[in-house]
Amino acid sequence: MSRKNGMIISAKNLWKIYRLGSLEVEALRGVDVDIARNEFVAIMGPSGSGKSTLMNLIGCLDTPTSGDYTLNGELVSSLTENELAQIRNSEIGFVFQVFNLLPRASAFHNVELPMIYKGATKKEREIRTRKALEMVEIDHRMTHRPSELSGGERQRVAIARALVNDPSILLADEPTGNLDSKTGNEILKLFQKIHAQGNTIVMVTHDMDVAQLAQRIIFVRDGKIEREKRKEHKP
């Protein structure tokens, strides 16, 4: 794959128009955005601004009405639904506000699942699942079901699941939204640790305190990128 200018995400003139009967809603209107490898980016905007639509396009959960979206050197904006599913499983790790864990499965099995879909061997699954659980410091709870875990522990399991296939980007949608402030801060420190280990993170949030952790904040309004804010890197 070509990886032009070290950009892992490159979106050019993205439009997303939803048609509701005779009504057309322009959710995104000509968005251009580039995100570099190992960058930590937050996306902010009021309800209805288009930030969730942008996240869905970045995460290959939807396709643009027009425009080009390149992920890790591959033009994905015109792929089929099956091809998008393969990209989602191999290139993107998702972390949501609701943890989306299987209630009857152990933490280990929840984390292992994406590799089963990918066709990994049992040995490979065991090694990588343990490694992912260790990375998020929840390996001591790997045999527990979600109902036996706290909210913070469940989110750690969800993050391990997102990381287990070694994705190109980690896409987080309000990852601390269902957590108390202390637990939320612990999860945010974990994201900083994951970023420091070389991962690219794109986080959608309403919370400016959360967004301030990112290297760059993209503000979306009325379907367009209104402005960006960068901060100097601190070692």
PAZAPA-4460 file (N, C-alpha, C; in steps of 0.05 Angstrom, whole numbers, plus 32768, in hexadecimal, padded with zeros to 4 digits):
% residues 235
    n_x    n_y    n_z   ca_x   ca_y   ca_z    c_x    c_y    c_z   seq   type   mol
   8011   7FE8   8000   8000   8000   8000   8011   8019   8000     1      M     A
   800A   802D   7FF0   8018   8046   7FF1   800F   8056   800A     2      S     A
   8022   8063   8017   801B   8072   802F   8025   808E   802C     3      R     A
   8017   809D   801C   8020   80B7   8013   8022   80CA   802B     4      K     A
   803A   80D7   802D   803F   80EB   8041   803A   80E2   805E     5      N     A
   803B   80C8   8062   8037   80BE   807D   801B   80C1   8087     6      G     A
   8008   80C7   8076   7FEC   80CB   807E   7FDE   80B0   807F     7      M     A
   7FD2   80AA   8096   7FC3   8091   8098   7FA6   8095   808F     8      I     A
   7F9C   80AE   8093   7F81   80B6   808A   7F83   80CE   8078     9      I     A
   7F77   80CC   8061   7F76   80E3   804F   7F5A   80E5   8042    10      S     A
   7F4C   80FA   8049   7F30   80FD   803F   7F30   8117   802E    11      A     A
   7F25   8115   8016   7F24   812B   8004   7F08   8131   7FFB    12      K     A
   7EFE   8149   8001   7EE4   8152   7FF8   7ECD   813E   7FFE    13      N     A
   7ECC   8135   8017   7EB8   8121   801F   7E9D   812F   8022    14      L     A
   7E89   8124   8015   7E6D   812C   8018   7E5D   8114   8021    15      W     A
   7E4A   8118   8033   7E37   8103   803A   7E1C   8110   803B    16      K     A
   7E0B   8107   8029   7DEF   8111   8027   7DDC   80FB   802D    17      I     A
   7DCB   80FF   8041   7DB6   80EB   8048   7D9C   80F5   803B    18      Y     A
   7D8F   80E2   802E   7D76   80E8   8021   7D5F   80DB   8030    19      R     A
   7D4E   80EC   803B   7D37   80E4   804A   7D1E   80EB   803B    20      L     A
   7D14   80D9   802A   7CFE   80E0   8018   7D07   80F5   8005    21      G     A
   7CFA   810C   8004   7D01   8121   7FF2   7D15   8134   7FFF    22      S     A
   7D1C   8130   8018   7D2E   8141   8027   7D4B   8138   8025    23      L     A
   7D5D   814A   8021   7D79   8144   8020   7D87   8152   8038    24      E     A
   7D96   8143   8047   7DA6   814E   805D   7DC3   814B   8057    25      V     A
   7DD1   8162   8056   7DEE   8162   8051   7DFD   815F   806B    26      E     A
   7E04   8146   8073   7E11   8142   808D   7E2F   814A   808C    27      A     A
   7E3B   8145   8075   7E57   814F   8070   7E58   815E   8056    28      L     A
   7E66   8174   8056   7E66   8185   803E   7E83   818C   8036    29      R     A
   7E90   817A   8027   7EAA   8180   801C   7EC0   8180   8030    30      G     A
   7EC2   816B   8041   7ED6   816A   8056   7EF1   815F   804B    31      V     A
   7F06   816D   8052   7F22   8164   804D   7F2F   8160   8068    32      D     A
   7F3B   8149   806B   7F4A   8144   8084   7F60   812F   8080    33      V     A
   7F78   8135   808A   7F8E   8122   808A   7F96   811C   80A6    34      D     A
   7F9C   8103   80AD   7FA5   80FC   80C7   7FBE   80EB   80C4    35      I     A
   7FD3   80F3   80D1   7FED   80E5   80CD   7FEF   80CC   80DF    36      A     A
   8000   80BA   80D7   8006   80A3   80E7   800F   80AB   8103    37      R     A
   8005   809D   8117   800C   80A2   8133   8003   80BE   813D    38      N     A
   7FEF   80C9   8130   7FE3   80E2   813A   7FCC   80DC   814D    39      E     A
   7FC7   80EE   8160   7FB0   80EB   8172   7F9F   8103   816D    40      F     A
   7F87   80FE   8161   7F75   8113   8158   7F5A   8111   8166    41      V     A
   7F4F   8127   816F   7F34   8128   817A   7F22   8137   8167    42      A     A
   7F0A   812D   8164   7EF5   813A   8153   7EDF   8144   8165    43      I     A
   7ED9   815E   8163   7EC5   816A   8174   7EB0   8179   8163    44      M     A
   7E98   817D   816E   7E84   818C   8160   7E69   8188   816E    45      G     A
   7E57   819B   816B   7E3C   8198   8177   7E2C   8182   816A    46      P     A
   7E16   817A   8177   7E04   8166   816B   7DFB   816F   814F    47      S     A
   7DFC   815D   813C   7DF3   8165   8121   7E09   8172   8111    48      G     A
   7E21   8174   811B   7E37   8182   810D   7E42   8172   80F6    49      S     A
   7E40   8157   80F8   7E4B   8146   80E4   7E63   8136   80EE    50      G     A
   7E6A   8139   8108   7E81   812B   8112   7E7D   810D   8113    51      K     A
   7E64   8104   811A   7E5E   80E7   811B   7E5F   80DB   80FE    52      S     A
   7E55   80EB   80EB   7E56   80E2   80CF   7E73   80DF   80C6    53      T     A
   7E84   80F3   80CD   7EA0   80F2   80C6   7EAD   80D9   80D3    54      L     A
   7EA6   80D4   80EC   7EB1   80BC   80FA   7EA9   80A3   80EC    55      M     A
   7E8F   80A1   80E3   7E86   8089   80D5   7E94   8085   80BB    56      N     A
   7E9B   809B   80AD   7EAA   8098   8094   7EC7   8090   8099    57      L     A
   7ED3   809C   80AD   7EEF   8095   80B4   7EF0   8078   80BC    58      I     A
   7EDB   806F   80CB   7EDB   8053   80D5   7ED0   803F   80C1    59      G     A
   7ECB   8048   80A8   7EC0   8036   8093   7EA6   8029   809B    60      C     A
   7E97   8037   80AC   7E7C   802E   80B3   7E68   8038   809F    61      L     A
   7E70   804B   808E   7E5F   8057   807A   7E71   8060   8063    62      D     A
   7E65   8066   804C   7E74   8070   8035   7E6B   808C   802E    63      T     A
   7E7D   809D   8024   7E75   80B8   801D   7E63   80B9   8004    64      P     A
   7E53   80CD   8002   7E43   80D1   7FEA   7E56   80D8   7FD3    65      T     A
   7E6A   80E9   7FD9   7E7F   80EE   7FC5   7E98   80F6   7FD4    66      S     A
   7EAF   80F6   7FC6   7EC8   80FC   7FD2   7ED9   80E2   7FD5    67      G     A
   7EF2   80E6   7FDC   7F05   80CF   7FDF   7F0E   80CC   7FFB    68      D     A
   7F0E   80B4   8005   7F19   80AE   801F   7F2E   8098   801D    69      Y     A
   7F46   809E   8024   7F5C   808A   8023   7F65   8083   8040    70      T     A
   7F66   8069   8046   7F6E   8060   8060   7F86   804D   805C    71      L     A
   7F9C   8055   8068   7FB5   8045   8067   7FBD   803F   804B    72      N     A
   7FB9   8052   8039   7FC2   804F   801D   7FAD   8043   800B    73      G     A
   7F96   803B   8015   7F82   802E   8004   7F69   8040   8002    74      E     A
   7F60   8044   7FE9   7F48   8054   7FE5   7F30   8043   7FED    75      L     A
   7F23   804B   8003   7F0E   803A   800E   7EF2   8046   8009    76      V     A
   7EF1   805E   7FFE   7ED7   806C   7FFC   7EC4   805F   7FE8    77      S     A
   7ECF   804D   7FD7   7EBE   8040   7FC3   7EBC   8022   7FC6    78      S     A
   7EC4   8018   7FDD   7EC4   7FFB   7FE1   7EA8   7FF0   7FE6    79      L     A
   7EA4   7FD6   7FE2   7E8B   7FC9   7FE8   7E88   7FC5   8006    80      T     A
   7E70   7FBE   800E   7E6A   7FBA   802A   7E7C   7FA3   8036    81      E     A
   7E80   7F8E   8027   7E91   7F78   8030   7EAE   7F81   8033    82      N     A
   7EB7   7F90   801F   7ED3   7F9A   8020   7ED6   7FAD   8038    83      E     A
   7EC2   7FBE   803D   7EC3   7FD0   8054   7EC5   7FC1   806E    84      L     A
   7EB6   7FAB   8070   7EB6   7F9A   8088   7ED2   7F8F   808D    85      A     A
   7EDF   7F87   8078   7EFA   7F7C   807B   7F0D   7F92   8084    86      Q     A
   7F0A   7FAA   8079   7F1B   7FC1   8082   7F16   7FC8   809F    87      I     A
   7EFD   7FC8   80A7   7EF6   7FCE   80C3   7F03   7FBA   80D6    88      R     A
   7F03   7FA1   80CF   7F0E   7F8D   80E1   7F2C   7F8D   80E2    89      N     A
   7F39   7F94   80CC   7F57   7F93   80CC   7F65   7FAD   80D1    90      S     A
   7F58   7FC4   80C9   7F65   7FDD   80CA   7F5C   7FF0   80E0    91      E     A
   7F44   7FEB   80EC   7F39   7FFE   80FE   7F31   7FF0   8118    92      I     A
   7F39   7FFC   812F   7F30   7FF2   8149   7F1C   8006   8154    93      G     A
   7F04   7FFC   815C   7EEF   800E   8165   7EEC   800C   8183    94      F     A
   7EE9   8024   8190   7EE2   8025   81AC   7ECA   8038   81AE    95      V     A
   7EB4   802E   81BA   7E9C   803E   81BB   7E95   8046   81D8    96      F     A
   7E82   8058   81DA   7E79   8061   81F5   7E6C   804A   8203    97      Q     A
   7E5B   803A   81F5   7E51   8021   8200   7E64   800B   81F7    98      V     A
   7E6A   7FF9   8209   7E82   7FE8   8205   7E7E   7FD3   81F0    99      F     A
   7E64   7FCB   81EA   7E5E   7FB8   81D5   7E6D   7F9D   81D9   100      N     A
   7E6E   7F94   81F3   7E7A   7F7A   81F8   7E64   7F64   81F9   101      L     A
   7E6B   7F4C   81F1   7E59   7F36   81F3   7E55   7F2E   8210   102      L     A
   7E3C   7F30   821B   7E38   7F2D   8238   7E3F   7F11   8242   103      P     A
   7E3C   7EFC   8232   7E41   7EE1   823C   7E5D   7ED8   8238   104      R     A
   7E6D   7EE8   822A   7E89   7EE0   8224   7E9C   7EEC   8238   105      A     A
   7EB2   7EDF   823D   7EC7   7EE9   824E   7ED5   7F01   8241   106      S     A
   7EE4   7F10   8251   7EF4   7F25   8246   7F07   7F1B   8231   107      A     A
   7F13   7F04   8236   7F26   7EF8   8222   7F18   7EF3   8208   108      F     A
   7F00   7EE7   8209   7EF2   7EE0   81F0   7EE8   7EF9   81E1   109      H     A
   7EE0   7F0D   81F0   7ED8   7F26   81E4   7EEE   7F33   81D4   110      N     A
   7F06   7F32   81DF   7F1E   7F3E   81D2   7F26   7F2C   81BA   111      V     A
   7F23   7F12   81BD   7F2C   7EFF   81A8   7F1B   7F01   818F   112      E     A
   7F02   7F09   8191   7EEE   7F07   817C   7EF7   7F13   8161   113      L     A
   7F02   7F2B   8160   7F0A   7F36   8146   7F1F   7F24   8137   114      P     A
   7F2F   7F16   8146   7F43   7F04   8139   7F36   7EEB   812F   115      M     A
   7F20   7EE2   813C   7F11   7ECB   8131   7F06   7ED2   8116   116      I     A
   7EFA   7EEB   8114   7EEF   7EF4   80FB   7F04   7EF6   80E5   117      Y     A
   7F1C   7EFC   80EE   7F33   7F00   80DC   7F3F   7EE6   80D3   118      K     A
   7F39   7ED0   80E2   7F44   7EB6   80DB   7F5F   7EAF   80E7   119      G     A
   7F66   7EBC   80FD   7F7F   7EB7   810B   7F7F   7E9B   8118   120      A     A
   7F96   7E8F   811B   7F98   7E75   8127   7F93   7E78   8145   121      T     A
   7F8C   7E61   8152   7F86   7E62   816F   7F9E   7E6B   817F   122      K     A
   7FB6   7E63   8177   7FCF   7E6B   8185   7FD3   7E89   8182   123      K     A
   7FD0   7E93   816A   7FD4   7EB0   8165   7FBF   7EC0   8175   124      E     A
   7FA6   7EB6   8176   7F92   7EC4   8185   7F98   7EC5   81A2   125      R     A
   7FA2   7EB0   81AD   7FA9   7EAF   81CA   7FBF   7EC2   81D0   126      E     A
   7FD4   7EC2   81C0   7FEB   7ED4   81C5   7FE3   7EF1   81C3   127      I     A
   7FD4   7EF8   81AE   7FCE   7F15   81AA   7FB8   7F1E   81BC   128      R     A
   7FA6   7F0D   81C4   7F91   7F15   81D7   7F9D   7F1B   81F2   129      T     A
   7FAF   7F09   81FB   7FBD   7F0E   8215   7FCD   7F28   8214   130      R     A
   7FDB   7F2D   81FE   7FEB   7F45   81FB   7FDA   7F5E   81FC   131      K     A
   7FC2   7F5D   81EE   7FB0   7F74   81EE   7FA5   7F79   820A   132      A     A
   7F9D   7F64   8218   7F93   7F67   8233   7FA8   7F72   8246   133      L     A
   7FC1   7F69   8242   7FD7   7F73   8253   7FDC   7F91   824D   134      E     A
   7FDA   7F99   8234   7FDF   7FB4   822D   7FCC   7FC7   823B   135      M     A
   7FB3   7FBF   823F   7F9F   7FD0   824C   7F9C   7FC9   8269   136      V     A
   7FAE   7FB8   8273   7FB0   7FB2   8290   7F96   7FA6   829B   137      E     A
   7F8B   7F93   828C   7F72   7F85   8295   7F75   7F67   8292   138      I     A
   7F8E   7F5D   828E   7F93   7F41   8289   7F8C   7F30   82A2   139      D     A
   7F8C   7F3C   82BA   7F85   7F2D   82D2   7F67   7F28   82D4   140      H     A
   7F57   7F33   82C2   7F3A   7F30   82C2   7F30   7F22   82A9   141      R     A
   7F42   7F14   829B   7F3C   7F0A   8280   7F26   7EF5   8280   142      M     A
   7F22   7EE7   8296   7F0E   7ED2   8297   7EF2   7EDC   829F   143      T     A
   7EF0   7EF6   82A6   7ED7   7F01   82B0   7EC5   7F0A   8299   144      H     A
   7EAB   7F07   829E   7E97   7F12   828B   7E93   7F2F   8290   145      R     A
   7E88   7F3E   827C   7E83   7F5B   8280   7E74   7F62   8299   146      P     A
   7E60   7F52   82A0   7E50   7F58   82B8   7E60   7F57   82D2   147      S     A
   7E77   7F4A   82D0   7E89   7F48   82E8   7E9E   7F5D   82E8   148      E     A
   7E9D   7F6F   82D5   7EB2   7F84   82D2   7EA5   7F9F   82D7   149      L     A
   7EB6   7FB2   82E1   7EAD   7FCE   82E3   7EAC   7FDB   82C8   150      S     A
   7EA0   7FF3   82C7   7E9F   8001   82AD   7EBA   8006   82A1   151      G     A
   7ECD   800F   82B2   7EE8   8014   82A8   7EF5   7FFA   829E   152      G     A
   7EF1   7FE4   82AC   7EFC   7FCA   82A4   7EF0   7FC2   8289   153      E     A
   7ED6   7FC6   8286   7EC9   7FBF   826D   7ED4   7FCF   8256   154      R     A
   7ED9   7FE9   825B   7EE4   7FFA   8246   7F01   7FF1   823F   155      Q     A
   7F10   7FE8   8252   7F2B   7FDD   824D   7F2A   7FC5   823C   156      R     A
   7F16   7FB3   8241   7F12   7F9C   8230   7F0B   7FA4   8214   157      V     A
   7EFA   7FB8   8211   7EF2   7FC2   81F7   7F0A   7FCE   81E8   158      A     A
   7F1B   7FDB   81F6   7F33   7FE7   81EA   7F46   7FD1   81E1   159      I     A
   7F49   7FBC   81F2   7F5A   7FA5   81EA   7F4F   7F98   81D1   160      A     A
   7F35   7F95   81D0   7F29   7F89   81B8   7F2E   7F9A   819F   161      R     A
   7F2E   7FB5   81A2   7F33   7FC7   818C   7F50   7FC5   8182   162      A     A
   7F62   7FBE   8195   7F7F   7FBE   818E   7F89   7FA3   8184   163      L     A
   7F79   7F8D   8188   7F84   7F72   8186   7F8D   7F6C   8169   164      V     A
   7F80   7F78   8155   7F88   7F72   8139   7F9D   7F86   812F   165      N     A
   7FA9   7F95   8142   7FBE   7FA8   813B   7FB4   7FBB   8124   166      D     A
   7F9F   7FCA   8129   7F93   7FDB   8114   7FA4   7FF3   810D   167      P     A
   7F9E   7FFF   80F6   7FAD   8017   80EE   7FA4   802F   80FE   168      S     A
   7F8A   8030   8106   7F80   8046   8116   7F6E   803B   812C   169      I     A
   7F6E   8049   8143   7F5B   8044   8158   7F47   805A   8158   170      L     A
   7F2E   8053   8154   7F18   8067   8151   7F07   8065   816A   171      L     A
   7F06   807B   817A   7EF8   807B   8193   7EE1   808F   8193   172      A     A
   7EC9   8087   8199   7EB1   8098   8199   7EA8   809C   81B6   173      D     A
   7EAE   80B3   81C1   7EA6   80BA   81DD   7EAE   80A3   81F0   174      E     A
   7EC8   809B   81F1   7ED0   8083   81FF   7ECD   8085   821E   175      P     A
   7ECA   809D   8228   7EC7   80A1   8245   7EAA   80AA   824C   176      T     A
   7E98   80AA   8239   7E7E   80B5   823D   7E6D   80A7   8252   177      G     A
   7E72   808C   8256   7E62   807D   8269   7E71   8078   8283   178      N     A
   7E87   8087   8288   7E98   8082   829F   7E99   809A   82B1   179      L     A
   7E9D   8095   82CB   7EA1   80AB   82DE   7EBB   80B9   82D8   180      D     A
   7EC0   80D0   82E3   7ED7   80E0   82DB   7EF1   80D3   82E2   181      S     A
   7EF3   80C5   82F9   7F0C   80B8   8301   7F12   80A1   82EE   182      K     A
   7EFE   8091   82E8   7F02   807A   82D6   7F08   8084   82BA   183      T     A
   7EF9   809A   82B2   7EFE   80A6   8298   7F1B   80AF   8294   184      G     A
   7F26   80BC   82A9   7F41   80C5   82A8   7F55   80AE   82A5   185      N     A
   7F4F   8097   82B2   7F60   8080   82B0   7F60   8075   8293   186      E     A
   7F48   8075   8287   7F46   806C   826B   7F55   807F   8258   187      I     A
   7F53   8099   825D   7F61   80AD   824C   7F7F   80AA   824F   188      L     A
   7F89   80A4   8267   7FA6   809E   826A   7FAE   8086   825A   189      K     A
   7F9B   8072   8259   7FA1   805A   8249   7FA3   8061   822C   190      L     A
   7F91   8073   8222   7F93   807C   8206   7FAE   808A   8201   191      F     A
   7FB7   809A   8213   7FD1   80A7   8210   7FE7   8093   820F   192      Q     A
   7FE6   807E   821F   7FFA   8069   821F   7FF9   805A   8204   193      K     A
   7FE1   8054   81FA   7FDF   8046   81E0   7FEA   8058   81C9   194      I     A
   7FE4   8072   81CB   7FEF   8084   81B6   800E   8085   81B8   195      H     A
   8019   8086   81D0   8036   8087   81D3   8044   806E   81C8   196      A     A
   8035   8058   81C6   8040   803F   81BB   803E   803E   819C   197      Q     A
   8035   8054   8190   8035   8056   8173   801B   8054   8165   198      G     A
   8005   8054   8173   7FEB   8051   8167   7FDF   806B   815E   199      N     A
   7FD0   806B   8148   7FC1   8082   813F   7FA5   8082   814B   200      T     A
   7F9D   8098   8158   7F84   8099   8165   7F73   80B0   815B   201      I     A
   7F5A   80AA   8154   7F46   80BE   814D   7F2F   80BC   8162   202      V     A
   7F2A   80D1   8171   7F16   80D0   8186   7F01   80E5   8182   203      M     A
   7EE8   80DD   8182   7ED1   80EF   8181   7EC8   80F5   819D   204      V     A
   7EC6   810F   81A5   7EBE   8115   81C0   7EAF   8130   81C1   205      T     A
   7E9D   8133   81D5   7E90   814C   81DB   7EA0   815C   81EF   206      H     A
   7EB3   814F   81FD   7EC0   8159   8214   7EDB   8166   820D   207      D     A
   7EDD   8180   8211   7EF6   818E   820A   7F0E   8184   821B   208      M     A
   7F09   817D   8234   7F1E   8173   8245   7F29   8159   823A   209      D     A
   7F18   8148   822F   7F21   812F   8221   7F30   8136   8208   210      V     A
   7F25   8148   81F8   7F31   814F   81DE   7F4D   815B   81E2   211      A     A
   7F52   8169   81F8   7F6B   8176   81FD   7F83   8162   81FE   212      Q     A
   7F7D   8148   8202   7F92   8134   8203   7F9D   812F   81E7   213      L     A
   7F8E   8136   81D3   7F97   8130   81B7   7FAB   8145   81AE   214      A     A
   7FBA   813D   8199   7FCD   814F   818D   7FBF   8164   817C   215      Q     A
   7FA8   815D   8172   7F99   816F   8160   7F7C   816B   8165   216      R     A
   7F6D   8182   8165   7F50   8181   8168   7F44   818C   814F   217      I     A
   7F32   817C   8142   7F23   8185   812A   7F07   818C   8133   218      I     A
   7EFF   81A5   812E   7EE4   81AE   8135   7ED2   81AD   811C   219      F     A
   7EBC   819E   811E   7EAA   819B   8108   7E90   81AA   810E   220      V     A
   7E86   81B9   80FA   7E6D   81C7   80FD   7E5F   81C9   80E2   221      R     A
   7E45   81C4   80E1   7E35   81C6   80C9   7E41   81B6   80B2   222      D     A
   7E4C   819E   80B8   7E56   818C   80A3   7E71   8193   8098   223      G     A
   7E7E   81A7   80A4   7E99   81AF   809A   7EAC   81B1   80B2   224      K     A
   7EC6   81AF   80AB   7EDA   81B4   80C0   7EDC   81D2   80C4   225      I     A
   7ED5   81DB   80DC   7ED4   81F7   80E2   7EF0   8202   80E8   226      E     A
   7EFF   81F3   80F8   7F1B   81FB   80FE   7F29   81E4   810B   227      R     A
   7F43   81E7   810E   7F53   81D3   811C   7F65   81E0   8131   228      E     A
   7F6C   81D1   8144   7F7D   81DB   8159   7F93   81C6   815E   229      K     A
   7FAC   81CE   815D   7FC2   81BC   8162   7FD1   81C4   817B   230      R     A
   7FDD   81B1   8189   7FED   81B8   819F   8009   81AE   819B   231      K     A
   801C   81BB   81A7   8038   81B3   81A5   803C   8198   81B4   232      E     A
   804D   8188   81A8   8053   816E   81B4   8063   8172   81CD   233      H     A
   805A   8165   81E3   806A   8165   81FC   8074   8149   8201   234      K     A
   808E   8147   8205   8099   812C   8209   8090   8120   8224   235      P     A
***
